[in-house]
């Protein structure tokens, strides 16, 4: 299975909905992170501005949309998955990206 389909399926299984812009931005974030596997990518300095440029929005909109998508996914299955792993708090964007990247 290619990376895009795998990412779509993974996010869907975690409770993310494609109707949210934040889900699409999160997919872009994963693409960027996976294209630089050995590089520590700073969210506010590199990642959000790069995604914002792709979609012609402000970096703050990217961050807010991803947080909103996490909020919705949290009540749509993400919380249960995290709880099963002994994690009982909603992840930050950076924590979620690391969780998704590490598989």
C-alpha positions, -999 to 999 in steps of 0.1 A, spaced: 0 0 0 14 34 -9 21 61 17 -9 83 8 -34 55 11 -18 42 43 -19 77 58 -56 81 48 -65 48 63 -45 54 95 -61 88 101 -95 74 94 -90 46 118 -80 71 145 -112 91 141 -100 119 118 -125 131 92 -114 143 57 -140 171 59 -118 189 83 -91 211 69 -69 201 98 -69 165 87 -57 175 52 -30 197 68 -20 168 91 -15 146 60 7 173 45 26 175 78 32 137 77 44 140 40 69 167 50 81 148 81 85 116 62 104 133 34 130 144 60 132 113 82 165 122 100 157 159 105 140 174 135 114 197 120 103 226 141 65 231 139 62 268 141 93 277 122 92 252 93 62 229 92 32 253 97 46 279 72 53 253 46 18 239 48 3 274 49 22 282 17 8 251 0 -28 261 9 -24 299 7 -34 304 44 -16 318 74 5 294 96 -18 302 126 -47 288 105 -28 256 99 -21 252 136 -57 260 147 -72 237 120 -50 207 131 -59 213 167 -95 213 158 -91 181 139 -74 165 169 -103 177 191 -129 161 169 -109 129 164 -104 127 202 -141 123 207 -144 101 176 -120 72 186 -86 87 191 -90 90 229 -98 52 231 -68 43 211 -45 65 233 -61 52 265 -54 16 254 -17 26 251 -17 41 286 -19 76 274 -47 95 290 -43 131 277 -50 146 243 -18 148 223 -3 180 212 3 184 175 39 175 178 31 144 199 5 133 174 29 137 145 55 117 163 30 90 172 19 88 136 54 89 122 67 61 146 37 40 136 
